[in-house]
Amino acid sequence: MPQLDPNPWFTILVFSWIIFLSVLPAKILKHTTPNELAPTNMQEHKTEPWDWPW
């Protein structure tokens, strides 16, 4: 039964995973989001002590 012979199929599996793990992440990471996040002003909020009525 030729499908049980691992000789050609294992190399095809290994080379396909090498291609998937090397080419596809580079193509995916090349895309940018349409709306880049703008840095916001980092202002500290003034906190005042709370006077409890009791």
C-alpha positions in Angstrom: 0.0 0.0 0.0 1.8 3.2 -1.1 0.0 5.5 1.2 1.7 3.8 4.2 5.2 4.5 2.8 6.3 7.5 4.9 9.2 8.3 2.6 7.7 10.9 0.2 4.9 12.0 2.5 7.0 13.0 5.5 9.3 15.2 3.4 6.2 16.9 1.8 4.8 17.5 5.2 8.0 19.0 6.6 8.6 21.2 3.6 5.0 22.4 3.6 5.3 23.4 7.3 8.6 25.2 6.6 6.9 27.2 3.9 3.8 27.9 6.1 6.0 29.0 9.0 8.4 31.1 7.1 6.4 32.7 4.2 2.9 33.2 5.6 3.7 35.1 8.8 5.9 37.6 6.9 2.9 38.2 4.5 0.5 38.5 7.4 2.6 40.9 9.4 3.2 43.1 6.4 -0.5 44.3 6.5 -1.2 47.3 8.6 -4.4 48.4 10.3 -6.3 51.2 8.6 -6.6 53.3 11.8 -3.3 53.7 13.6 -3.7 54.4 17.3 -2.7 57.9 18.3 -0.9 58.4 21.6 -3.1 60.1 24.1 -2.0 62.7 26.7 -1.0 61.1 29.9 -2.4 63.5 32.4 -2.7 62.6 36.1 -6.1 63.1 37.5 -6.4 65.2 40.6 -7.8 63.2 43.5 -9.3 64.9 46.5 -10.0 63.3 49.8 -13.6 62.4 50.4 -15.2 63.8 53.5 -17.4 61.2 54.9 -20.6 62.6 56.5 -20.5 60.3 59.5 
